[in-house]
Amino acid sequence: MADSDSLFEANLCSDTIGQDAPELTEAHEPLILIVDDDPGMRQSTLDLLSVQGYNCQLASGGNEALEILSQLKIDLILLDLNMPGTNGQYVLEQVSNKYPDTNVIIVSGETTFDNATNALRQGADDFIRKPYASDELIKIIHNVLDKRNLQQKVARMHQCLRASEQRYRFIVSNSPDIIYMLDQKGHFIFINERATTLLGYTPDKIIGRHYSKFVHPDDLEKAKFAFDERRTGMRSSQSVEFRLLCYDNKPIRYFESHTITIELNAMGIYEEGTALENFFGTYGVARDITERKRAEEVINFQLYHDLLTKLPNRALFRDRLQLAVSRSRRNQSQLAVMYLDMDRFKVINDSLGHLAGDQLLQTVSSSLQDCLRDSDTLARVGGDEFNLLLPDILGRDDVCRIAEKIIHKLREPIVLDGYEVVVSFSIGISMFPGDGEDIDQLIKHADMAMYHIKGHGKNGYEFFSDNIKSLYQQHISLEQEIRRGLNEEQFEVYYQPQISMVDNRICGMEALIRWNHPDKGLVPPAEFIPVSEESGLIIEIGSWVLNTACAELRQWIDAGYEDITLAVNISATQLRQPTFEEIVIQALNQYQLPGEQLELEITENVLMQDIEQAVSKLQSLAKYGVRVAVDDFGIGYSSLSYLQTLPLHTLKIDRSFINEIQTSKSKNTIVTAVIAMSHGLGLDVVAEGVETEVQLNYLKQLGCHKTQGFLLGSPTTSVNARKLLEEQRNLCPITFKSANVTNIAPAIKIQKFLDI
């Protein structure tokens, strides 16, 4: 076989190499068997063929020929018919039955036409009569061997094609993708079994039907673009994603289809660039991408929605607001933005637990949506904060109706873990175009209006105005000044003495922060503490006060005042810090203070915001001896069970109750009850805001342990506080005089109410 022929066979079978591929062998010289009973004829034929380069074997008769055939691979037999014993006819019959790949040329003295015809019918490839011309025999042998080689090539080609067909049929049948073919009109003419697995249709329910019967209506245009393409060759290849309908109304599935246009020319082969009338159809592969698409949908949903409430998130809200603003600007219409903040959500969340808080947010979200139009957009933009877009409104009256509808709807109690909860919202409103030209201004101004209503009673709505903007800017300006004050050390700790009613001596000091503003002078805490709470600066301020006061207490102890208790106020934000206990313990260790001389003052409202967390943290500090006082006692929660739960040491009666004591005959049942209760619980009691001798004597008669107020000493600097302690150390035990005393703030005035 020629090299080019071998290469052709190798290329033909290259895609079938594997288990099913035919084994290709290299070409070999043919082996010829000469069968004749005449020794001279056998030898002369052998000599002739040897000169031509053929390999030959000799057999003197039929039996010997059959014996050689059983042992060697004979390509061609030169067979004499008339031989004694087993004749040529029998040998020819055996070759036809047992060795069909062996070719036979009859070389015989038989001259009749019938004998030649019978031999050819029995399988002989050719017939030559003896005697014959040498060149005639050689020519016949060449022709038979050439024909033999061609037949073998064809046989191998068919074997390769069968193996290839089997392999591709296996691949198509077992493909994870749908493989299909459409005719020129778009009807299915082939589809593999994968369609049944993925779509539920058996092939017979698809074959002959148009592709549009199975494509989702919304994706039909994309499918037409791919399947109705008439361009041919590589230019016709299409890749398109669409949804297919499943059998029996099962959920639709997503597919990515790669298609190629089929075109046939007059020769019946594929060719690029032929005329459009040669269009035959389309074949393609459709890969199921349902899981990927659904994962993309989930990811996309998570990117633009709040997972708890399933509402749009901040990003999606801003996108819709931007579109609404553009449309309103184009149509010269109005829209409104609402900023909704739930009142007291943290109290509910902390008291009932986070799971109940999540359930509350879900229920409230559903209730809010019930109040809205289809064109409105409600988004959750924070823990308990929502934004609402109201496009295409006529004016403020439309917005007021929706706001009032929301407030009325939320008056209905919500049941959480068996508890009925009533929620309310503080709602700020901005309008386009009056309150802002872009989305950032609209959201910001709605936020300002929300904070304004939250600071004025909550549970209501407020439209943005220039006055609100001015107040907000003042708020921001004050926050910036507080930050600057911290950096420039403008703050100072003042100390107000607490007097023991047992021996009339200073037994403690309360640390109080003051702001020495360079322009405004001394700024009272009531003006900057709320802003510090909202901005989170109270954490830095509180930590600074604690460390400054502890450093001062260390100086008092070093000076010999070892029986003084230092009281420091703690805010809700500080108490919520995960590292709150560590900060307090670090301060004790840094200044080597005994825990018993540090008292943390915490209001009832702060304690009740998260009673479990407060108990855990304060119990940890109690192990170090740190004392705990409830500040402003009596004006907070009515439940007093926490008094036995927390590691408390002191109750401080709020000044509002002390102010009610006007005469010695006053009957202040709250003060009386608190002092009596503190005695019963074994707690110290401190009366705040003592400003008159009548109040002082009244409290002494009731057995109040300690007093604090302007009558006994105003908050003063650390220098004056040390002077007070020094003055007291120079005096003996004292009793109160009945002289008129108004304010004993400076140390020099302490002698006016202390008697030797």
Buried (B, 14 or more C-beta within 10 A) or exposed (E): BEEEEBEBBEEBBEEBBEEBBBEBEEEEEBBBBBBBBBEEBBEBBBEBBEEEEBEBBBBBBBBBBBEBBEEEEBBBBBBBBBBEEBBBBBBBEBBBEEBEEBBBBBBBEBEEEEBBEBBBEBBBBBBBBBEEEEEEBBEBBEEBBEEBBEEBBEEBBEBBEEBBEEBEEEEBEEBEBBBBBBBBEBBBEBBBBBBBEBBBBEBEBBBEEBBEEBBBEEBEEBBBEBBBBEBBBEEBBBEBBBBBBBEEEEEBBBBBBBBBBBBBEEEEEBEEEBEEEBBBBBBBBBBBBBEEBEEEEEEEEEEBBBEEBEBBBBEBBBBBBEBBBEEBEEEEBBBBBBBBBBBBBBEBBBBBBEEBBEBBBBBBBEBBEEBBEEEBBBBBBEEBBBBBBBBBBEEBEBBBEBBBBBBEEBEEEBEBEEEEBEBBBBBBBBBBBEBBEEBEBBBBBBBBBBBBBBEEEBBBBBBBBEEBBEBBEEBEEBBEBBBEBBEEEBBBBBBBBBBBBEEBBBBBBBBBBBBEBEEEEEBEBEEBBBBBBBBEBBBBBBBBBBBBBBBBBBEBBEEEBEEBBBBBBBBBBBBBBEEBBEBBBBBBEEBEBEBEBBBBBBBBBBBBBBBEBBBEBBBBBBEBEBBBBBBBBBBBEEEEEBBEBBBBBBBBBBBEBBBEBEEEEEEBEBBEEBBEBBBEEEBBBBBBBBBBBBBBBBBBEBEBBBBBBBBBBBBBEBEBBBBBBEBBEEBEEBEBEEEEBEBBBEBEBBEBBBBE
